Each structure stands twice: as structure tokens, then as C-alpha cells.
């Protein structure tokens, strides 16, 4: 049953935050034709007649009138069982429902999931996230996440800016499901605020290693292009170099090693947009190897002879997804003020692929096993 709370004399059933780009929205995992109830709001006695969009904005501050207007055009807002436009005037006793094309996220429960802890003190935790582990529960990934393991390991993690319906205990930042590497977790409310400000002010340093298709021309470079939802597939993102839509994003890269058909690059984030490295490298013509969403899960470049094709097929078979590793993280400790540096070696499967590429590049036997 959804949780019932009292607010402003009205009885509300709270389900889910209405956010246009909520990471839990996964159009491939649910029926987009169905509408699911997220909020039921009964207008309190004494309410002065008010437009339904203003009523919802006042009650659900995480929404905006423009989003509600879009919702109303699809019949997502109803009053007393009837779909209404945003201009409808809500009266005392009216039952207002907000329906969305994806189901509410269930309550997050702790799970005894093994964690690879690299550092821990009274203030923060550094963990290594392996490939195929989701950081936060979402539609299609409701169990087995890093957050649920953290909730089991640490009983009183701070919620920060998370809501009761969508808590994000201890989380400061995230990495994608198939990306490996280190994350910092706050253990106190003060640490969460302090670390969040460091990420906002860009005083942390994050270095990633990415294996991309093709021979990157420059030894180092800067990619600046807005990132927004893909116009044809809302599940993924795309670059908008003219800044016409999306949010500003900047990635710095440096070549670490060349293989002719692929390049190992180091990436430093100036901003932290969803899929940023994946989208930016795709934008300059070098998608990440193994990246299904951005065209890197097939052989993109190289000779068309059997030996090479078989080797690269084997390499792709070692990757569950994009070849991206969160290598290092530098931050200032919230309590001591000490600058701290953390790093993690790349996973064995990615290291094995690099060795295969070195052997092929150098004319040696590339059939090294992993």
C-alpha cells in the first residue's frame, strides 16, 4: 500500500517524484501504453478554488507547470475520475489523481550484498563497484543494487536530498551499470553536504580510463557539447554541440596507449552529466568498445580478415558493456580537510583485452586466454 501522509489539511497518497529525467524511468522495461497512479490528492475543506496545475505545483514542489501541462495533454491528470485540462478549477473535496506511463518505484529495502570496501572511517566510505551492478534501484533493477547493500552494511546512512519515496542514502555520485570503479559514500549528513558541494564546485578530481574504437588523432583534447535526451530514443542521450538543448558538458581526454584500431584514453570530467564520456566520445567518432547504446558493441574499424575479426569478437565477448573504468577519485576529507586520493586497477577482463590488443599490434599471438 502507498504511504499516507497529512499535509495542509489534505490527505495525500505519496508515490513517486515527478521528474522529467528521473533515472528510474526505463521505457524498455515496462508497458508505455499503460498509465500508473502516482499521486492521489484530496483537496482540503476551506480551499479557495484554484487551477489544478497550481494546486499540484503547490502540493508537489518538485513538479513544474510546464510538465503538468504536458501531462494533461495525455490524460494524466484526472479529477473525480475524469481527465481534465490544467485550467480546471479544483474545489474542496475534489480527488485529484496524477497518472504516469511508468509504475511507482517500490520501497527500497536493505539486502545482504557483499561490498568491495577500499577505505572506511567514521565519515566516509570508498567502495569499488563491479560491472553489472546497478548503483540505485530503478524499474527493471529493483534488487541487488549497491544502495541496498550499503543500507544493510550501514544502518543509518544520510538521505541528503533524497525523498521518502526515492531515498538515495549516502550517495554523492554514481556510475553506470557496466562501468567499473570507485565511488565515495557519505556516512553523516555533514559529510554528504560537504562532499556534494565539492562535486558541485568541481573541486574533486575524477579520472576514467576508456577503451574506444579507432585511432584518436590528437594526443589530448577537450570536448565541449551539451548533452540531452536523444530525440528518437529517450532512454539514451546525445550531444548537441550548438547548445540548442540539453545541459552544458565538458570532457578532457588524453591518449594513454594506441593500438591502431582502438585507443586507450584517460578522461577527466569537468561536469558530471549522465553517460557523459560515452556520449562525448561517440560525438567525436570514437564510441566506447562494447557500448551497446552508442554503437560500440560491434566491430567498428579494422581489417576484414578472419584472424582480426575473430580476435575482436573474442574481445567484445569479454565485455558486459562499455569499456569504461572509474580509475581515480581525489577529494577533501570533510572532517580533517586532508586531500585524499583513491584509485582502483581496471578489472581483469578489460586488462585481458588490452593485452590481446598489444599482442595483435606488435605482431604476437593475440589468442591469450583470460
C-alpha positions as CSV (number, residue, x, y, z in Angstrom):
1,X,0.0,0.0,0.0
2,X,1.2,3.5,-0.7
3,X,2.2,5.6,2.3
4,X,-0.4,8.2,3.5
5,X,0.7,11.5,4.9
6,X,-1.1,14.6,6.1
7,X,-0.2,17.9,4.6
8,X,-2.0,21.2,4.7
9,X,-5.3,19.7,5.9
10,X,-5.4,17.4,2.8
11,X,-4.9,13.7,2.7
12,X,-2.3,12.7,0.2
13,X,-1.1,9.3,-1.1
14,X,2.5,9.8,-1.9
15,X,4.1,7.5,-4.5
16,X,6.9,9.0,-6.6
17,X,8.7,12.1,-7.6
18,X,7.7,13.5,-11.0
19,X,11.0,14.4,-12.6
20,X,11.3,14.5,-16.4
21,X,14.7,12.9,-16.4
22,X,14.4,10.6,-13.4
23,X,16.9,7.8,-13.8
24,X,14.3,5.2,-12.8
25,X,12.4,5.9,-16.0
26,X,13.1,2.9,-18.2
27,X,10.8,2.8,-21.2
28,X,12.1,-0.6,-22.3
29,X,11.2,-2.4,-19.1
30,X,7.5,-1.5,-18.8
31,X,4.4,-1.1,-20.9
32,X,4.4,2.6,-22.1
33,X,0.8,2.4,-23.1
34,X,-0.4,1.8,-19.5
35,X,-0.8,4.7,-17.0
36,X,0.0,4.1,-13.4
37,X,-1.2,6.0,-10.4
38,X,1.5,8.0,-8.7
39,X,-0.4,10.6,-6.5
40,X,-3.9,10.8,-5.2
41,X,-4.7,14.2,-3.6
42,X,-7.9,15.1,-1.9
43,X,-8.5,18.9,-1.8
44,X,-9.0,20.0,1.8
45,X,-12.0,21.8,3.2
46,X,-11.6,25.6,3.0
47,X,-9.6,25.5,-0.2
48,X,-10.1,28.6,-2.3
49,X,-10.9,27.5,-5.9
50,X,-7.6,27.2,-7.8
51,X,-6.4,25.9,-11.1
52,X,-5.4,22.2,-11.0
53,X,-1.8,22.9,-12.2
54,X,-1.3,25.5,-9.4
55,X,-2.8,23.1,-6.9
56,X,-0.4,20.3,-7.9
57,X,2.6,22.7,-8.1
58,X,1.9,23.9,-4.6
59,X,1.4,20.4,-3.3
60,X,4.2,18.7,-5.2
61,X,7.0,21.3,-5.3
62,X,9.3,19.1,-7.4
63,X,6.9,19.5,-10.4
64,X,6.6,22.4,-12.8
65,X,3.6,23.8,-14.6
66,X,5.1,23.1,-18.0
67,X,5.5,19.4,-17.1
68,X,1.9,19.3,-15.7
69,X,0.6,20.9,-18.9
70,X,2.3,18.2,-20.9
71,X,0.9,15.5,-18.6
72,X,-2.6,16.9,-19.0
73,X,-2.5,16.5,-22.8
74,X,-2.1,12.8,-22.4
75,X,-4.9,12.4,-19.9
76,X,-2.5,12.0,-17.0
77,X,-4.4,14.4,-14.7
78,X,-7.9,13.5,-13.6
79,X,-10.4,15.0,-11.1
80,X,-13.1,12.8,-9.6
81,X,-12.3,10.1,-12.3
82,X,-12.4,12.4,-15.3
83,X,-9.4,13.7,-17.3
84,X,-9.1,17.5,-17.1
85,X,-7.0,20.3,-18.6
86,X,-4.7,22.3,-16.4
87,X,-7.2,25.1,-16.4
88,X,-9.7,23.1,-14.4
89,X,-10.5,24.8,-11.0
90,X,-10.1,22.5,-8.1
91,X,-12.8,22.7,-5.3
92,X,-12.8,21.4,-1.7
93,X,-13.4,17.6,-1.7
94,X,-12.1,17.1,-5.3
95,X,-10.0,14.0,-5.7
96,X,-7.1,14.8,-8.0
97,X,-5.0,11.9,-9.5
98,X,-1.7,12.1,-11.3
99,X,-1.1,9.1,-13.7
100,X,2.3,8.5,-15.4
101,X,3.3,5.9,-18.0
102,X,5.6,4.0,-15.6
103,X,4.9,2.4,-12.3
104,X,6.0,3.8,-9.0
105,X,9.3,2.6,-7.5
106,X,8.7,0.3,-4.6
107,X,10.2,1.0,-1.1
108,X,13.9,0.3,-1.1
109,X,14.9,-2.5,1.3
110,X,18.3,-3.4,2.6
111,X,19.9,-6.6,1.3
112,X,23.0,-8.6,2.4
113,X,25.1,-7.9,-0.7
114,X,28.9,-8.2,-0.5
115,X,30.7,-4.9,-0.8
116,X,34.2,-4.3,-2.0
117,X,35.3,-1.6,0.5
118,X,38.6,0.1,-0.2
119,X,38.6,2.6,2.6
120,X,36.4,3.5,5.6
121,X,36.4,5.8,8.5
122,X,33.7,7.5,10.7
123,X,32.8,10.0,7.9
124,X,33.0,8.3,4.5
125,X,33.3,5.0,2.7
126,X,35.1,4.3,-0.6
127,X,33.7,1.3,-2.4
128,X,34.6,-0.5,-5.7
129,X,31.6,-1.2,-8.0
130,X,32.0,-4.1,-10.3
131,X,30.4,-4.3,-13.8
132,X,26.7,-5.4,-14.0
133,X,25.9,-3.9,-10.6
134,X,23.3,-1.1,-10.6
135,X,24.0,1.8,-8.1
136,X,20.4,2.7,-7.3
137,X,17.1,0.8,-7.7
138,X,15.1,1.6,-10.7
139,X,12.5,0.0,-12.9
140,X,13.9,-3.3,-14.1
141,X,16.6,-3.3,-11.4
142,X,14.7,-3.4,-8.1
143,X,17.0,-5.6,-6.1
144,X,20.7,-6.4,-5.9
145,X,21.9,-2.8,-6.1
146,X,24.8,-1.1,-4.4
147,X,22.4,1.1,-2.4
148,X,20.7,-1.9,-0.9
149,X,24.0,-3.4,0.1
150,X,25.0,-0.1,1.7
151,X,21.7,0.1,3.6
152,X,22.4,-3.4,5.0
153,X,26.0,-2.7,5.9
154,X,25.4,0.8,7.4
155,X,22.0,1.1,9.1
156,X,21.8,4.9,9.4
157,X,23.1,6.4,6.1
158,X,22.1,10.0,5.5
159,X,19.4,10.6,2.9
160,X,20.6,14.0,1.8
161,X,18.3,15.5,-0.8
162,X,16.5,12.2,-1.4
163,X,12.8,12.0,-0.8
164,X,10.9,9.4,1.2
165,X,9.7,7.8,-2.0
166,X,13.1,8.0,-3.6
167,X,15.8,7.9,-1.0
168,X,19.5,8.0,-2.1
169,X,21.2,7.0,1.2
170,X,24.8,8.2,1.3
171,X,25.1,8.7,-2.5
172,X,27.1,11.6,-3.7
173,X,27.6,10.5,-7.3
174,X,27.0,7.4,-9.5
175,X,28.5,5.4,-12.4
176,X,26.6,3.4,-15.0
177,X,25.7,-0.2,-14.5
178,X,28.5,-1.7,-16.7
179,X,31.1,0.9,-15.7
180,X,33.6,-0.3,-13.0
181,X,35.4,1.7,-10.4
182,X,35.3,3.6,-7.2
183,X,32.6,5.7,-5.5
184,X,32.5,7.7,-2.3
185,X,29.7,7.2,0.1
186,X,28.9,9.7,2.9
187,X,28.2,8.3,6.4
188,X,26.9,11.5,8.0
189,X,24.7,14.4,7.0
190,X,27.5,16.8,7.3
191,X,29.8,14.7,5.1
192,X,27.0,14.4,2.5
193,X,26.6,18.2,2.3
194,X,30.3,18.8,2.3
195,X,31.1,16.2,-0.4
196,X,28.1,17.2,-2.5
197,X,29.4,20.8,-2.5
198,X,32.8,19.6,-3.6
199,X,31.2,17.8,-6.6
200,X,29.1,20.9,-7.4
201,X,32.1,23.2,-7.1
202,X,34.2,20.8,-9.2
203,X,36.9,20.6,-6.6
204,X,37.0,16.9,-6.8
205,X,39.2,15.2,-9.4
206,X,37.8,12.1,-11.3
207,X,39.8,10.2,-13.8
208,X,38.4,7.5,-16.0
209,X,40.0,5.1,-18.4
210,X,38.1,4.3,-21.6
211,X,38.9,1.9,-24.5
212,X,37.5,3.5,-27.6
213,X,37.2,2.4,-31.2
214,X,39.6,3.9,-33.7
215,X,42.9,5.8,-33.6
216,X,42.2,9.1,-31.8
217,X,44.0,11.7,-33.8
218,X,45.1,14.2,-31.1
219,X,47.2,13.2,-28.1
220,X,44.9,15.2,-25.9
221,X,41.8,17.3,-26.3
222,X,38.7,19.0,-24.9
223,X,35.2,18.0,-25.8
224,X,32.5,20.6,-25.2
225,X,29.0,19.8,-26.2
226,X,25.6,20.0,-24.5
227,X,24.1,16.6,-23.5
228,X,20.4,15.9,-23.6
229,X,17.9,13.1,-24.2
230,X,18.2,11.5,-27.7
231,X,15.4,12.9,-29.9
232,X,14.4,9.4,-31.1
233,X,15.2,7.3,-28.1
234,X,14.5,8.9,-24.7
235,X,16.4,6.1,-22.9
236,X,19.8,7.3,-24.2
237,X,21.5,10.7,-24.7
238,X,23.1,12.6,-27.5
239,X,25.5,15.6,-27.9
240,X,24.1,19.0,-29.0
241,X,27.3,21.0,-29.9
242,X,25.3,24.1,-30.8
243,X,23.9,24.2,-27.3
244,X,20.3,24.1,-28.6
245,X,19.1,21.8,-25.9
246,X,20.4,19.7,-23.0
247,X,22.9,20.8,-20.4
248,X,26.5,22.0,-20.8
249,X,29.1,19.3,-20.6
250,X,32.9,19.3,-20.8
251,X,35.3,16.3,-21.0
252,X,39.1,16.4,-21.2
253,X,40.9,13.4,-22.7
254,X,44.5,12.2,-23.1
255,X,45.8,9.3,-25.0
256,X,47.4,6.6,-22.8
257,X,48.0,3.9,-25.4
258,X,47.4,3.3,-29.1
259,X,46.5,0.0,-30.8
260,X,45.8,1.3,-34.3
261,X,42.2,0.0,-34.3
262,X,41.5,1.2,-30.8
263,X,42.8,3.7,-28.3
264,X,43.0,3.7,-24.5
265,X,42.2,7.2,-23.3
266,X,42.1,8.9,-19.9
267,X,39.1,11.1,-19.4
268,X,38.7,13.9,-16.8
269,X,35.2,15.2,-16.2
270,X,34.7,18.9,-15.8
271,X,31.0,18.3,-15.5
272,X,29.0,15.2,-14.5
273,X,26.2,14.5,-17.0
274,X,24.6,11.1,-17.4
275,X,26.6,9.0,-19.9
276,X,28.9,12.0,-20.5
277,X,32.1,10.2,-21.5
278,X,30.1,7.7,-23.6
279,X,28.2,10.4,-25.4
280,X,31.2,12.7,-25.9
281,X,33.5,10.0,-27.3
282,X,30.7,8.9,-29.6
283,X,30.3,12.5,-30.7
284,X,33.9,12.8,-31.9
285,X,33.7,9.5,-33.7
286,X,35.2,7.1,-31.2
287,X,32.4,5.1,-29.3
288,X,33.5,3.1,-26.4
289,X,34.2,-0.6,-27.1
290,X,31.3,-2.8,-26.0
291,X,28.9,0.1,-25.7
292,X,25.5,-1.2,-26.9
293,X,23.7,2.1,-26.5
294,X,26.2,4.1,-28.6
295,X,27.3,1.8,-31.3
296,X,30.4,0.3,-29.8
297,X,29.1,-3.3,-29.4
298,X,30.2,-4.3,-32.9
299,X,33.5,-4.2,-34.8
300,X,33.7,-0.6,-35.9
301,X,37.1,-0.4,-37.6
302,X,39.9,-2.7,-38.7
303,X,40.7,-5.2,-41.5
304,X,38.1,-7.6,-42.7
305,X,40.2,-10.7,-42.4
306,X,39.2,-13.7,-40.3
307,X,42.1,-13.5,-37.7
308,X,41.3,-9.9,-36.8
309,X,37.6,-10.4,-36.8
310,X,37.8,-13.4,-34.5
311,X,40.1,-11.6,-32.1
312,X,37.8,-8.6,-31.8
313,X,34.8,-10.8,-31.5
314,X,36.5,-12.5,-28.5
315,X,37.3,-9.1,-27.0
316,X,33.7,-8.0,-27.3
317,X,32.7,-11.2,-25.7
318,X,34.7,-10.3,-22.6
319,X,32.8,-7.1,-22.1
320,X,29.3,-7.0,-20.4
321,X,29.0,-3.4,-21.6
322,X,31.1,-0.3,-22.3
323,X,34.8,-0.5,-21.6
324,X,34.9,2.3,-19.0
325,X,36.6,2.3,-15.6
326,X,36.4,5.0,-12.9
327,X,40.1,4.8,-12.1
328,X,40.8,7.6,-9.5
329,X,39.0,9.9,-7.2
330,X,40.5,12.8,-5.3
331,X,38.6,14.7,-2.7
332,X,39.0,16.8,0.5
333,X,38.0,14.9,3.7
334,X,35.0,16.7,5.3
335,X,36.3,16.5,8.8
336,X,40.1,16.8,8.6
337,X,40.5,18.9,5.5
338,X,43.1,16.4,4.2
339,X,43.3,15.9,0.4
340,X,42.8,12.2,-0.2
341,X,43.5,10.2,-3.4
342,X,41.9,6.8,-4.2
343,X,42.5,4.6,-7.1
344,X,41.5,1.1,-8.4
345,X,43.1,-1.1,-11.0
346,X,41.0,-1.9,-14.1
347,X,39.1,-5.2,-14.0
348,X,40.7,-8.4,-15.2
349,X,38.5,-8.7,-18.3
350,X,39.5,-5.2,-19.6
351,X,43.2,-5.8,-18.8
352,X,42.9,-9.0,-20.8
353,X,41.5,-7.2,-23.8
354,X,44.3,-4.6,-23.6
355,X,46.9,-7.5,-23.6
356,X,45.2,-9.0,-26.7
357,X,45.4,-5.7,-28.5
358,X,49.0,-5.2,-27.6
359,X,49.9,-8.7,-29.0
360,X,47.9,-8.0,-32.2
361,X,49.6,-4.6,-32.6
362,X,53.0,-6.0,-32.0
363,X,52.5,-9.0,-34.3
364,X,52.5,-11.5,-31.5
365,X,49.9,-14.3,-30.8
366,X,46.7,-12.5,-29.7
367,X,44.9,-15.6,-28.5
368,X,46.0,-15.0,-24.9
369,X,43.4,-16.5,-22.6
370,X,41.5,-14.8,-19.8
